[in-house]
């Protein structure tokens, strides 16, 4: 009996710096490839000749595969455990398949054709395979948080550290992209493919190095067995569906991911097509966003968290995004330099919303550890499907917009109009942020938090 008490007490103690660090780097491969996916996939596919609708089809196929894979992965992890096995297997699949997403149309080479239909099918297939591996890695890594510790502040610290290394992953990608875009030329179809192939290869190498650090430094969590008594006892799905907080957290998480992913997908289009900035802005502007996000994520690790603070910080980030969305909508080309300043505010808003939004999952799960993977998987399912559908709908209007824009220029109409890019980068995230803040206000996050960190992560 005394041993069980000691074990329970150890589960509630604050985590050390190295434990937090080793966990935090475990999602780097997913993060760096996801950043490339959302930032450059649509612009890459349209640059090599696919229509905006076909490009959106490729992304949607990946998002659908990812969404359903998260559900199945979550169910299997809840049944059988072995977080690190799922994480390692998913990482291997990501590393093998991701280069093919940006590596050209293999069936086109084999069959000697370059039809848009064959290209769309090829890219969609590899996108789906990549996202299945991505889902396995994501669900296993996210659900580990609740099985590593019962200390609520430490859970937020783990989420914050993970988010900080998400920023490191994104900055690494944009540093690589900046070098590639400046060193190589992109005058032909093959040149464009080679640019993105190099970005993919280097990204995979960087991510795999950090995956190795994660697996060497992090032990398989045993908290599920220690607290629940059996790693195979599974909480029924209906248990979660009966809780109002599940729907609230699910909606907030879905909207938060829509804000981050949709804005990221249209950022490169916006700075190049709408603001007419230099090609290097495709890397510089996102880099500024993630530098500011990294700083905020690290700073948030010093906060002693309570339910009201989670709600307050999330609401602050949401309102900052509403402000950014309005500015994006009205910013003229003549003031394009202001985008660098605005990027700082976007980065701050993203960090505030992501860290607190993910941490709300831990409050929802609490000690119901044998259902944690289902919660992470089901919420991720909503995220992936909603993002895929949103981007598909927005991209479907790109061809229409191009035709209308050409007619307007021919008729010497007024040059300024609200483009699909402005709408996707400004209006959609602003509305999602506003709705998410309203939902957060209705939440009851009165979970009694454990003792805060004895030592801060920063000195």
C-alpha positions as CSV (number, residue, x, y, z in Angstrom):
1,X,0.0,0.0,0.0
2,X,2.9,2.3,0.8
3,X,4.5,1.6,-2.6
4,X,1.3,2.6,-4.4
5,X,1.1,5.8,-2.4
6,X,4.7,6.6,-3.3
7,X,4.0,5.9,-6.9
8,X,0.9,8.1,-6.9
9,X,2.9,10.9,-5.3
10,X,5.7,10.6,-7.9
11,X,3.1,11.0,-10.6
12,X,2.0,14.4,-9.2
13,X,5.5,15.8,-8.7
14,X,6.7,18.4,-11.2
15,X,8.8,17.1,-14.0
16,X,12.4,17.9,-14.5
17,X,13.8,20.0,-17.3
18,X,15.3,17.1,-19.2
19,X,12.1,15.0,-19.1
20,X,10.3,18.0,-20.5
21,X,12.9,18.6,-23.2
22,X,13.1,15.0,-24.4
23,X,9.3,14.9,-24.7
24,X,9.1,18.3,-26.4
25,X,11.4,17.3,-29.3
26,X,9.4,14.2,-30.1
27,X,7.1,15.9,-32.6
28,X,9.8,17.7,-34.6
29,X,9.6,15.4,-37.7
30,X,5.8,15.8,-37.8
31,X,6.0,19.5,-37.2
32,X,8.6,20.3,-39.9
33,X,6.9,18.2,-42.5
34,X,3.5,19.6,-41.6
35,X,4.9,23.1,-41.9
36,X,6.1,22.3,-45.4
37,X,2.7,20.7,-46.2
38,X,0.6,23.6,-45.2
39,X,2.9,26.4,-46.4
40,X,4.2,25.1,-49.7
41,X,2.0,22.2,-51.0
42,X,-0.7,24.3,-52.7
43,X,1.8,26.8,-54.1
44,X,4.1,23.9,-55.3
45,X,1.3,22.0,-57.0
46,X,-0.1,25.1,-58.8
47,X,3.5,26.1,-59.8
48,X,4.0,22.8,-61.6
49,X,0.8,23.1,-63.5
50,X,-2.1,21.6,-61.5
51,X,-5.3,23.7,-61.2
52,X,-6.2,25.1,-57.8
53,X,-9.0,22.6,-57.5
54,X,-6.7,19.6,-58.3
55,X,-4.2,21.0,-55.8
56,X,-7.0,21.2,-53.2
57,X,-8.0,17.6,-54.0
58,X,-4.5,16.4,-53.2
59,X,-4.5,18.2,-49.8
60,X,-8.1,17.0,-49.1
61,X,-7.1,13.4,-49.7
62,X,-4.3,13.7,-47.2
63,X,-6.5,15.4,-44.6
64,X,-9.2,12.7,-44.9
65,X,-6.6,9.9,-44.6
66,X,-5.1,11.7,-41.6
67,X,-8.5,12.2,-40.0
68,X,-9.6,8.6,-40.2
69,X,-6.2,7.3,-39.2
70,X,-6.3,9.3,-36.0
71,X,-9.6,7.6,-35.0
72,X,-8.2,4.1,-35.6
73,X,-4.8,4.9,-34.1
74,X,-6.4,6.4,-31.0
75,X,-8.6,3.3,-30.5
76,X,-5.7,0.9,-30.9
77,X,-3.5,2.8,-28.5
78,X,-6.2,2.9,-25.9
79,X,-6.6,-0.9,-26.2
80,X,-2.9,-2.0,-26.4
81,X,-0.8,1.0,-25.3
82,X,2.9,1.1,-26.5
83,X,3.0,4.8,-27.3
84,X,6.6,4.7,-28.4
85,X,6.1,1.8,-30.8
86,X,3.3,3.7,-32.6
87,X,5.4,6.9,-32.6
88,X,8.4,5.1,-34.1
89,X,6.4,3.3,-36.7
90,X,4.6,6.5,-37.7
91,X,7.8,8.4,-37.9
92,X,9.3,5.8,-40.3
93,X,6.3,6.0,-42.6
94,X,6.5,9.8,-42.6
95,X,10.2,9.9,-43.4
96,X,9.8,7.4,-46.3
97,X,6.7,8.9,-47.9
98,X,7.1,12.6,-47.4
99,X,9.8,13.1,-50.1
100,X,7.4,11.5,-52.6
101,X,4.8,14.2,-51.9
102,X,7.2,16.8,-53.3
103,X,9.3,14.4,-55.4
104,X,7.5,14.4,-58.7
105,X,4.9,12.1,-60.3
106,X,6.3,8.6,-60.2
107,X,3.4,7.0,-62.2
108,X,3.8,9.7,-64.8
109,X,7.4,8.6,-65.3
110,X,6.5,4.9,-65.4
111,X,3.6,5.2,-67.8
112,X,5.2,8.0,-69.9
113,X,2.3,10.5,-69.4
114,X,1.9,13.9,-67.9
115,X,-1.8,14.2,-67.7
116,X,-3.2,16.3,-64.8
117,X,-5.5,13.4,-63.8
118,X,-2.5,11.0,-63.4
119,X,-0.6,13.7,-61.5
120,X,-3.5,14.4,-59.1
121,X,-3.9,10.6,-58.4
122,X,-0.2,10.2,-57.8
123,X,0.2,13.1,-55.4
124,X,-3.1,12.3,-53.6
125,X,-1.9,8.7,-53.0
126,X,1.5,9.7,-51.5
127,X,-0.3,12.5,-49.5
128,X,-2.6,9.9,-48.0
129,X,0.3,7.5,-47.1
130,X,2.2,10.4,-45.5
131,X,-0.7,11.5,-43.4
132,X,-1.4,8.0,-42.1
133,X,2.1,7.9,-40.6
134,X,1.7,11.5,-39.4
135,X,-1.5,10.6,-37.6
136,X,0.1,7.7,-35.8
137,X,3.0,9.8,-34.6
138,X,0.7,12.7,-33.6
139,X,-1.9,10.8,-31.6
140,X,0.7,8.7,-29.7
141,X,2.8,11.8,-28.8
142,X,-0.2,14.0,-27.7
143,X,-1.8,11.3,-25.6
144,X,1.5,10.5,-23.8
145,X,1.2,13.9,-22.0
146,X,-1.6,12.6,-19.7
147,X,0.2,9.3,-19.0
148,X,3.6,10.9,-18.1
149,X,2.3,13.0,-15.2
150,X,-0.8,13.9,-13.2
151,X,0.6,17.3,-12.3
152,X,-1.6,19.7,-14.2
153,X,1.0,22.5,-14.5
154,X,3.6,20.0,-15.8
155,X,1.1,18.9,-18.4
156,X,0.8,22.5,-19.6
157,X,4.6,22.8,-19.5
158,X,4.9,19.7,-21.7
159,X,2.4,21.1,-24.2
160,X,4.2,24.5,-24.1
161,X,7.6,22.8,-24.7
162,X,6.2,20.8,-27.6
163,X,4.8,24.0,-29.1
164,X,8.1,25.7,-28.6
165,X,9.8,23.0,-30.6
166,X,7.0,23.3,-33.2
167,X,8.4,26.8,-33.7
168,X,11.9,25.5,-33.9
169,X,10.8,23.0,-36.6
170,X,9.1,25.7,-38.6
171,X,12.0,28.1,-38.3
172,X,14.3,25.2,-39.5
173,X,12.1,24.7,-42.5
174,X,12.0,28.4,-43.4
175,X,15.8,28.7,-43.0
176,X,16.2,25.7,-45.4
177,X,13.7,27.2,-47.8
178,X,15.3,30.6,-47.7
179,X,18.7,29.1,-48.7
180,X,17.1,26.9,-51.4
181,X,15.1,29.7,-52.9
182,X,18.1,32.0,-53.0
183,X,20.6,29.5,-54.2
184,X,18.6,27.7,-56.9
185,X,16.5,28.9,-59.8
186,X,13.0,27.9,-60.6
187,X,12.5,28.6,-64.3
188,X,11.3,25.1,-65.4
189,X,9.1,22.4,-64.1
190,X,12.1,20.2,-63.1
191,X,13.7,23.2,-61.3
192,X,10.7,23.7,-59.2
193,X,10.5,20.0,-58.3
194,X,14.2,20.0,-57.4
195,X,13.8,23.0,-55.1
196,X,11.0,21.3,-53.1
197,X,12.7,17.9,-53.2
198,X,15.8,19.4,-51.4
199,X,13.6,21.1,-48.9
200,X,11.8,17.8,-48.2
201,X,15.1,15.8,-47.9
202,X,16.7,18.2,-45.5
203,X,13.5,18.6,-43.4
204,X,13.3,14.8,-43.0
205,X,16.9,14.6,-41.9
206,X,16.5,17.3,-39.3
207,X,13.2,15.8,-38.0
208,X,14.7,12.2,-37.8
209,X,17.6,13.5,-35.7
210,X,15.1,14.8,-33.0
211,X,13.0,11.7,-33.2
212,X,16.1,9.8,-32.2
213,X,16.7,12.1,-29.2
214,X,13.1,11.6,-28.1
215,X,13.2,7.8,-28.2
216,X,16.6,7.7,-26.4
217,X,15.6,10.1,-23.7
218,X,11.9,9.3,-23.1
219,X,10.7,6.1,-21.4
220,X,7.5,4.4,-22.2
221,X,4.9,6.0,-19.9
222,X,3.7,3.6,-17.1
223,X,1.3,6.0,-15.5
224,X,-1.7,4.4,-17.2
225,X,-0.9,1.1,-15.5
226,X,0.0,2.6,-12.2
227,X,-3.2,4.6,-11.8
228,X,-5.8,2.6,-13.7
229,X,-4.4,-0.9,-12.8
230,X,-4.5,-2.2,-16.4
231,X,-3.2,-0.9,-19.7
232,X,-6.0,-2.8,-21.5
233,X,-9.0,-1.5,-19.7
234,X,-10.7,1.0,-22.1
235,X,-13.1,3.8,-21.5
236,X,-16.2,3.6,-23.7
237,X,-16.6,6.4,-26.4
238,X,-20.1,7.1,-25.0
239,X,-18.5,8.2,-21.7
240,X,-17.0,11.2,-23.5
241,X,-20.0,11.9,-25.7
242,X,-22.1,12.4,-22.5
243,X,-19.8,15.3,-21.3
244,X,-20.5,18.8,-22.4
245,X,-16.9,19.8,-21.9
246,X,-15.8,17.2,-24.5
247,X,-17.8,19.1,-27.2
248,X,-16.6,22.5,-26.0
249,X,-12.9,21.4,-26.0
250,X,-13.4,19.7,-29.4
251,X,-14.9,22.8,-31.0
252,X,-12.2,25.1,-29.5
253,X,-9.4,22.8,-30.7
254,X,-10.9,22.4,-34.2
255,X,-11.3,26.2,-34.6
256,X,-7.8,26.8,-33.3
257,X,-6.3,24.4,-35.8
258,X,-8.4,26.0,-38.5
259,X,-6.9,29.4,-37.6
260,X,-3.3,28.2,-37.7
261,X,-3.5,25.8,-40.7
262,X,-5.7,27.9,-43.0
263,X,-3.7,31.0,-42.4
264,X,-0.4,29.1,-42.9
265,X,-1.7,27.7,-46.2
266,X,-2.5,31.1,-47.7
267,X,0.4,33.1,-46.2
268,X,2.8,32.5,-49.1
269,X,0.1,33.3,-51.7
270,X,-0.8,36.5,-49.8
271,X,2.7,38.0,-49.6
272,X,3.6,37.2,-53.2
273,X,0.3,37.7,-55.1
274,X,-1.6,40.3,-53.0
275,X,1.3,42.3,-51.5
276,X,3.7,41.7,-54.4
277,X,6.6,41.2,-51.9
278,X,10.0,39.6,-52.9
279,X,10.2,35.8,-53.2
280,X,12.3,35.7,-50.0
281,X,9.2,36.9,-48.1
282,X,7.7,33.4,-48.5
283,X,10.3,32.3,-45.9
284,X,11.0,35.6,-44.0
285,X,7.4,36.4,-43.0
286,X,6.6,32.9,-41.7
287,X,10.0,32.9,-39.9
288,X,9.1,36.0,-38.0
289,X,5.7,34.5,-37.0
290,X,7.5,31.4,-35.6
291,X,10.2,33.3,-33.8
292,X,7.6,35.3,-31.9
293,X,5.6,32.1,-31.3
294,X,8.7,30.4,-29.9
295,X,9.4,33.2,-27.5
296,X,5.8,33.2,-26.2
297,X,5.7,29.4,-25.9
298,X,8.9,29.4,-23.8
299,X,7.6,32.2,-21.6
300,X,4.3,30.4,-21.0
301,X,6.3,27.6,-19.4
302,X,6.8,29.9,-16.4
303,X,3.1,30.4,-15.6
304,X,1.4,28.6,-12.8
305,X,-1.7,27.4,-14.6
306,X,-5.3,27.4,-13.5
307,X,-8.6,26.9,-15.4
308,X,-9.4,30.7,-15.6
309,X,-5.9,31.4,-16.8
310,X,-6.2,28.9,-19.6
311,X,-9.4,30.6,-20.7
312,X,-7.9,34.1,-20.3
313,X,-4.8,33.5,-22.2
314,X,-6.7,31.7,-25.0
315,X,-9.2,34.6,-25.3
316,X,-6.3,37.1,-25.5
317,X,-4.8,35.2,-28.4
318,X,-8.1,34.9,-30.1
319,X,-8.7,38.7,-29.9
320,X,-5.2,39.4,-31.2
321,X,-6.0,37.2,-34.2
322,X,-9.3,39.1,-34.9
323,X,-7.2,42.3,-35.0
324,X,-4.7,40.7,-37.4
325,X,-7.5,39.4,-39.6
326,X,-8.9,42.9,-40.1
327,X,-5.5,44.4,-40.9
328,X,-4.8,41.6,-43.5
329,X,-8.1,42.2,-45.1
330,X,-7.4,46.0,-45.7
331,X,-3.6,46.1,-46.0
332,X,-2.7,47.7,-49.4
333,X,0.3,46.8,-51.5
334,X,1.9,50.2,-50.9
335,X,2.2,49.3,-47.2
336,X,3.4,45.7,-47.7
337,X,6.4,46.3,-45.3
338,X,3.9,46.5,-42.4
339,X,3.4,42.7,-42.9
340,X,6.7,42.1,-41.1
341,X,5.3,43.9,-38.0
342,X,1.9,42.2,-38.3
343,X,3.7,38.8,-38.4
344,X,4.8,39.3,-34.8
345,X,1.3,39.7,-33.6
346,X,0.2,36.6,-35.6
347,X,2.9,34.6,-33.9
348,X,1.9,35.8,-30.5
349,X,-1.7,34.9,-31.1
350,X,-0.9,31.5,-32.5
351,X,1.2,30.6,-29.5
352,X,-1.4,31.7,-27.0
353,X,-4.1,29.8,-28.7
354,X,-2.2,26.6,-29.4
355,X,-0.6,26.1,-26.0
356,X,-3.8,26.8,-24.1
357,X,-6.1,25.0,-26.6
358,X,-4.1,21.8,-26.4
359,X,-3.8,22.1,-22.6
360,X,-7.6,22.1,-22.4
361,X,-7.5,18.5,-23.6
362,X,-5.5,17.5,-20.5
363,X,-8.1,19.2,-18.3
364,X,-10.8,17.2,-20.1
365,X,-9.0,13.9,-19.7
366,X,-7.8,14.5,-16.1
367,X,-7.1,11.0,-14.7
368,X,-9.3,9.1,-17.3
369,X,-6.1,7.8,-18.9
370,X,-7.5,4.8,-20.7
371,X,-9.5,7.1,-23.0
372,X,-6.8,9.7,-23.6
373,X,-5.8,8.5,-27.1
374,X,-9.4,8.5,-28.2
375,X,-9.9,12.1,-27.1
376,X,-6.7,13.2,-28.9
377,X,-7.6,11.1,-32.0
378,X,-11.2,12.3,-32.2
379,X,-10.3,15.9,-31.8
380,X,-7.6,15.5,-34.4
381,X,-10.1,13.9,-36.8
382,X,-12.3,17.0,-36.5
383,X,-9.2,19.2,-37.1
384,X,-8.0,17.3,-40.2
385,X,-11.4,17.0,-41.9
386,X,-12.4,20.6,-41.2
387,X,-9.1,22.0,-42.5
388,X,-9.2,19.8,-45.6
389,X,-12.8,20.8,-46.4
390,X,-12.1,24.5,-45.7
391,X,-9.1,24.6,-48.0
392,X,-10.9,22.6,-50.7
393,X,-13.8,25.1,-50.8
394,X,-11.5,28.1,-50.8
395,X,-9.3,26.7,-53.6
396,X,-12.4,25.8,-55.6
397,X,-13.0,29.6,-56.0
398,X,-9.5,30.4,-57.1
399,X,-10.2,29.7,-60.8
400,X,-13.4,31.8,-60.6
401,X,-11.5,34.6,-59.0
402,X,-8.8,34.6,-61.7
403,X,-11.3,34.9,-64.4
404,X,-13.1,37.8,-62.6
405,X,-9.8,39.5,-62.0
406,X,-8.8,39.3,-65.6
407,X,-12.2,40.8,-66.6
408,X,-11.8,43.6,-64.1
409,X,-8.3,44.5,-65.4
410,X,-9.5,44.5,-69.0
411,X,-12.4,46.8,-68.0
412,X,-10.0,49.1,-66.1
413,X,-12.0,48.5,-62.9
414,X,-10.7,49.5,-59.5
415,X,-7.6,47.4,-58.7
416,X,-8.4,46.6,-55.1
417,X,-10.8,43.8,-54.3
418,X,-11.0,41.2,-51.5
419,X,-9.3,38.1,-53.0
420,X,-9.8,34.5,-52.0
421,X,-6.3,34.7,-50.5
422,X,-7.2,37.7,-48.3
423,X,-10.4,36.0,-47.3
424,X,-8.6,32.7,-46.4
425,X,-5.8,34.4,-44.5
426,X,-7.8,37.2,-42.8
427,X,-11.5,36.6,-42.6
428,X,-11.6,32.8,-41.9
429,X,-9.1,32.9,-39.0
430,X,-10.7,36.0,-37.5
431,X,-14.2,34.4,-37.5
432,X,-12.9,31.1,-36.1
433,X,-11.0,33.0,-33.4
434,X,-14.0,34.9,-32.4
435,X,-16.3,31.8,-32.2
436,X,-13.6,29.9,-30.2
437,X,-13.3,32.7,-27.7
438,X,-17.1,32.7,-27.2
439,X,-17.1,28.9,-26.7
440,X,-14.2,29.2,-24.2
441,X,-16.2,31.7,-22.2
442,X,-18.9,29.0,-21.6
443,X,-16.4,26.4,-20.3
444,X,-16.2,25.3,-16.7
445,X,-12.5,24.5,-16.2
446,X,-12.6,24.2,-12.4
447,X,-10.2,21.2,-12.3
448,X,-8.2,21.5,-9.1
449,X,-4.6,21.8,-10.3
450,X,-1.7,20.2,-8.7
451,X,1.3,22.0,-7.2
452,X,3.2,24.2,-9.7
453,X,6.8,23.7,-10.8
454,X,9.3,23.8,-7.9
455,X,11.9,25.2,-10.3
456,X,11.1,27.3,-13.4
457,X,12.3,26.0,-16.7
458,X,14.1,29.3,-17.3
459,X,16.5,31.1,-15.0
